[in-house]
Amino acid sequence: MKVGMAILERYYGKELVEHYRPYRVIVVGDEWAVLGTGPDYRDGQRGGGFPELSISRRDGKVSRIALSR
């Protein structure tokens, strides 16, 4: 989580990343996915547009960084 957050903050800026707290980490195959929580999710609705990052569990390389849609 800490590594993913540091990368997201460097890539998108601290202000944007803070807006999508809380973050969660899930395992997807051979990767850790660090996912933000969009405002709609906090209100119990479906939504998108939050920062996400995938890190290889094997070698620690970032394989994906994006704003979800």
C-alpha positions as CSV (number, residue, x, y, z in Angstrom):
1,M,0.0,0.0,0.0
2,K,2.7,2.5,1.0
3,V,4.7,1.9,-2.2
4,G,1.6,2.2,-4.4
5,M,0.5,5.4,-2.7
6,A,4.0,6.9,-3.1
7,I,4.0,6.1,-6.8
8,L,0.4,7.5,-7.3
9,E,1.3,10.7,-5.4
10,R,4.3,11.3,-7.6
11,Y,2.4,10.5,-10.8
12,Y,-0.9,12.4,-10.1
13,G,0.0,14.7,-7.2
14,K,-0.8,14.5,-3.5
15,E,-4.0,16.6,-3.8
16,L,-5.7,14.4,-6.4
17,V,-4.6,11.2,-4.6
18,E,-5.9,12.4,-1.2
19,H,-9.3,13.1,-2.8
20,Y,-9.8,9.4,-3.5
21,R,-9.1,8.0,0.0
22,P,-9.6,5.4,1.4
23,Y,-7.5,3.1,-0.8
24,R,-7.5,-0.6,-0.9
25,V,-5.2,-3.3,-2.1
26,I,-6.5,-6.5,-3.8
27,V,-4.6,-9.4,-5.4
28,V,-5.4,-9.9,-9.0
29,G,-3.5,-12.9,-10.4
30,D,0.2,-12.2,-10.0
31,E,-0.3,-8.5,-9.2
32,W,-1.3,-6.2,-6.4
33,A,-3.9,-3.6,-7.4
34,V,-4.0,-0.4,-5.4
35,L,-7.4,1.2,-5.9
36,G,-8.8,4.5,-4.8
37,T,-12.4,5.0,-3.7
38,G,-14.4,7.4,-5.9
39,P,-17.0,9.8,-4.3
40,D,-19.9,7.7,-5.7
41,Y,-18.6,4.5,-4.0
42,R,-18.4,6.3,-0.6
43,D,-22.1,7.1,-1.1
44,G,-23.0,3.5,-2.0
45,Q,-23.4,4.2,-5.7
46,R,-21.4,2.9,-8.6
47,G,-18.9,5.3,-10.2
48,G,-15.4,5.6,-11.6
49,G,-12.5,7.9,-12.3
50,F,-10.4,7.0,-9.3
51,P,-6.6,6.3,-9.4
52,E,-5.4,2.7,-9.7
53,L,-2.1,1.1,-9.9
54,S,-0.9,-2.5,-10.6
55,I,2.4,-3.9,-9.2
56,S,3.9,-7.2,-10.1
57,R,4.1,-9.5,-7.1
58,R,7.1,-11.3,-8.7
59,D,9.5,-8.4,-9.4
60,G,7.8,-5.3,-8.0
61,K,7.5,-3.5,-11.3
62,V,4.5,-1.2,-12.0
63,S,2.6,-2.7,-14.9
64,R,-0.3,-0.3,-15.0
65,I,-1.2,3.2,-13.7
66,A,-4.4,4.8,-14.7
67,L,-7.6,6.7,-13.7
68,S,-10.4,4.2,-14.0
69,R,-13.5,5.0,-16.0
